[in-house]
Amino acid sequence: MKKVNVIGLGYIGLPTALMLASHGVEVVGTDYNQSLVQTLQAGKTTFEEKGLDELFGHALDAGIRFSNEYETCGFYIVAVPTPYDPDTKQIDASYVVNAVKTVLEHCEEEAIVVVESTVSPGTMDRFVRPIVAAQKKHVHLVHAPERIIPGNMVYELLHNSRTIGADSPEIAEQVGAVYSTFCEGEIVLTDIRTAEMTKVVENTFRDINIAFANELCKICRRDNMDVNEIIRIANKHPRVNILSPGPGVGGHCISVDPWFLVGDYPEEAKLIHQARLVNDSMPAFVVERIESIAKERGVSDFSRIGLYGLTYKENVDDTRESPTLQLLEHVKKSGKKMPFCVYDPYVTRDLVEGQMHDFDAFLDAVDFVVILVAHQEIRDSLSRLNGKIVLDTRRVCEDDSVYRL
Ligand SMILES: NC(=O)c1ccc[n+]([C@@H]2O[C@H](COP(=O)([O-])OP(=O)(O)OC[C@H]3O[C@@H](n4cnc5c(N)ncnc54)[C@H](O)[C@@H]3O)[C@@H](O)[C@H]2O)c1
């Protein structure tokens, strides 16, 4: 089996590197972030994820190495960030371009360079191929987007179906063989453009469906209808499956990738754009709900209101684009005086004003709790909310006395 150099050891690159190493592949994990590499070299993982520490142990036993340097070999997996430009909404491909440029300085002739980062359709042609064409070495570009979900990454790495886009079936098969060392799901071989578009389409599908539930929530709130009951009954229809409304969409994928289509296809991507706007409006909608409940219940001291949860989803420590951060940003921009207490069991570093690090102290400090993330901790502690005003944006409480969106 070829040696594999995984470039970028974040939420995607690290588990992928560990999985390959645990399945007999010689792996070197490379990241520019020195402290991250030092932590890994010291035998510690860099984020919380179910099953990651055990997988890490297997990979260490199998001889995985971590480095700040790129290695010379014939197979690279690039898993670096792909944010979007907030003004143009188009992809910022600079991380991928820089990583591939450095790969080209180190790689063997005829190396395979797999970009796993999510990219907008056409990115490989527009940004990556020109840098390959501009130098003498011949390499094979491949796009193999990742679709694992934080919180269940290890399981999904093993079992999800994968898409591999390459310029030729031979190269696609070679790459498929490397992934099939661990992947038990179907490995679908296609061309690069189709693989690029498929990944973005998957996350856009999710975003639009969430936006539909969120828009229903707003409509129902206007006329005091119970959106959850309406969705529950509507979903009895054999071909209806409406998702649940929530405080917004966060994370590095669903709230980002649809913008790639809006940025590149502004004339066509109208529904996609509108869905993004609906989901982005939800944190402000939660603030309106907090204000109206506070008014109804005579709460004037907003420092006695607690926001529970800072991550973008339950039982992970990833706060990127999280609805709570969007909510706090909205409050700041609008100049409202809302000095909330904020607590999240997974966020131990100081991230926002009013943040507390102790659950008991948080509960003591507030009379009104807004549940923004359904961490297991709050699910296990619902009785401790007795006597408090509760706005449950995640439907963790069965109790009808709580407020909902
Ligand atoms: N996080 C997810 O759940 C998820 C799921 C599917 C797809 N993706 C996609 O995977 C890609 C990576 O996402 P992530 O969440 O792992 O990002 P991340 O920010 O957690 O990790 C990226 C890592 O790349 C490193 N890096 C950046 N440029 C580098 C370079 N030139 N050389 C070496 N290291 C470099 C950074 O230091 C960082 O540690 C993105 O395109 C993302 O959209 C993410």
The ligand as an SDF file (V2000), in Angstrom:
LIG
                    3D

 44 48  0  0  0  0  0  0  0  0999 V2000
  -15.9550   19.6710    9.7200 N   0  0  0  0  0  0  0  0  0  0  0  0
  -16.8580   18.9730    9.0600 C   0  0  0  0  0  0  0  0  0  0  0  0
  -17.7960   18.4540    9.6440 O   0  0  0  0  0  0  0  0  0  0  0  0
  -16.7350   18.7490    7.5640 C   0  0  0  0  0  0  0  0  0  0  0  0
  -17.5400   17.7650    6.9590 C   0  0  0  0  0  0  0  0  0  0  0  0
  -17.3920   17.5250    5.6010 C   0  0  0  0  0  0  0  0  0  0  0  0
  -16.4990   18.2910    4.8560 C   0  0  0  0  0  0  0  0  0  0  0  0
  -15.7480   19.2650    5.4680 N   0  0  0  0  0  0  0  0  0  0  0  0
  -14.8060   20.0310    4.6420 C   0  0  0  0  0  0  0  0  0  0  0  0
  -13.4900   19.5550    4.9110 O   0  0  0  0  0  0  0  0  0  0  0  0
  -12.5570   20.6310    4.7930 C   0  0  0  0  0  0  0  0  0  0  0  0
  -11.7520   20.7320    6.0640 C   0  0  0  0  0  0  0  0  0  0  0  0
  -12.6400   21.0590    7.1190 O   0  0  0  0  0  0  0  0  0  0  0  0
  -12.2210   20.8890    8.6320 P   0  0  0  0  0  0  0  0  0  0  0  0
  -13.4840   21.0330    9.4070 O   0  0  0  0  0  0  0  0  0  0  0  0
  -11.4070   19.6670    8.8180 O   0  0  0  0  0  0  0  0  0  0  0  0
  -11.2840   22.1850    8.8140 O   0  0  0  0  0  0  0  0  0  0  0  0
  -10.3580   22.5270   10.0740 P   0  0  0  0  0  0  0  0  0  0  0  0
  -10.2530   24.0090   10.1040 O   0  0  0  0  0  0  0  0  0  0  0  0
  -10.8260   21.7840   11.2740 O   0  0  0  0  0  0  0  0  0  0  0  0
   -8.9340   21.9140    9.6730 O   0  0  0  0  0  0  0  0  0  0  0  0
   -8.1640   22.3690    8.6320 C   0  0  0  0  0  0  0  0  0  0  0  0
   -6.6900   22.2290    9.0220 C   0  0  0  0  0  0  0  0  0  0  0  0
   -5.9070   22.5380    7.8800 O   0  0  0  0  0  0  0  0  0  0  0  0
   -4.7090   23.1930    8.3160 C   0  0  0  0  0  0  0  0  0  0  0  0
   -4.1460   23.8730    7.1510 N   0  0  0  0  0  0  0  0  0  0  0  0
   -4.6490   24.9310    6.4630 C   0  0  0  0  0  0  0  0  0  0  0  0
   -3.8710   25.2010    5.3970 N   0  0  0  0  0  0  0  0  0  0  0  0
   -2.8680   24.3000    5.4180 C   0  0  0  0  0  0  0  0  0  0  0  0
   -1.7730   24.0510    4.5550 C   0  0  0  0  0  0  0  0  0  0  0  0
   -1.5650   24.7640    3.4510 N   0  0  0  0  0  0  0  0  0  0  0  0
   -0.9260   23.0500    4.8630 N   0  0  0  0  0  0  0  0  0  0  0  0
   -1.1180   22.2870    5.9770 C   0  0  0  0  0  0  0  0  0  0  0  0
   -2.1570   22.4700    6.8150 N   0  0  0  0  0  0  0  0  0  0  0  0
   -3.0220   23.4580    6.5230 C   0  0  0  0  0  0  0  0  0  0  0  0
   -5.1970   24.0920    9.4350 C   0  0  0  0  0  0  0  0  0  0  0  0
   -4.1240   24.4450   10.2910 O   0  0  0  0  0  0  0  0  0  0  0  0
   -6.2480   23.2080   10.1130 C   0  0  0  0  0  0  0  0  0  0  0  0
   -5.7050   22.4710   11.1990 O   0  0  0  0  0  0  0  0  0  0  0  0
  -13.3810   21.8750    4.4760 C   0  0  0  0  0  0  0  0  0  0  0  0
  -13.4130   22.0680    3.0900 O   0  0  0  0  0  0  0  0  0  0  0  0
  -14.7620   21.5100    4.9750 C   0  0  0  0  0  0  0  0  0  0  0  0
  -15.7720   22.2040    4.2840 O   0  0  0  0  0  0  0  0  0  0  0  0
  -15.8310   19.4840    6.8060 C   0  0  0  0  0  0  0  0  0  0  0  0
  1  2  1  0
  2  3  2  0
  2  4  1  0
  4  5  1  0
  4 44  2  0
  5  6  2  0
  6  7  1  0
  7  8  2  0
  8  9  1  0
  8 44  1  0
  9 10  1  0
  9 42  1  0
 10 11  1  0
 11 12  1  0
 11 40  1  0
 12 13  1  0
 13 14  1  0
 14 15  2  0
 14 16  1  0
 14 17  1  0
 17 18  1  0
 18 19  2  0
 18 20  1  0
 18 21  1  0
 21 22  1  0
 22 23  1  0
 23 24  1  0
 23 38  1  0
 24 25  1  0
 25 26  1  0
 25 36  1  0
 26 27  1  0
 26 35  1  0
 27 28  2  0
 28 29  1  0
 29 30  1  0
 29 35  2  0
 30 31  1  0
 30 32  2  0
 32 33  1  0
 33 34  2  0
 34 35  1  0
 36 37  1  0
 36 38  1  0
 38 39  1  0
 40 41  1  0
 40 42  1  0
 42 43  1  0
M  CHG  2   8   1  16  -1
M  END
$$$$
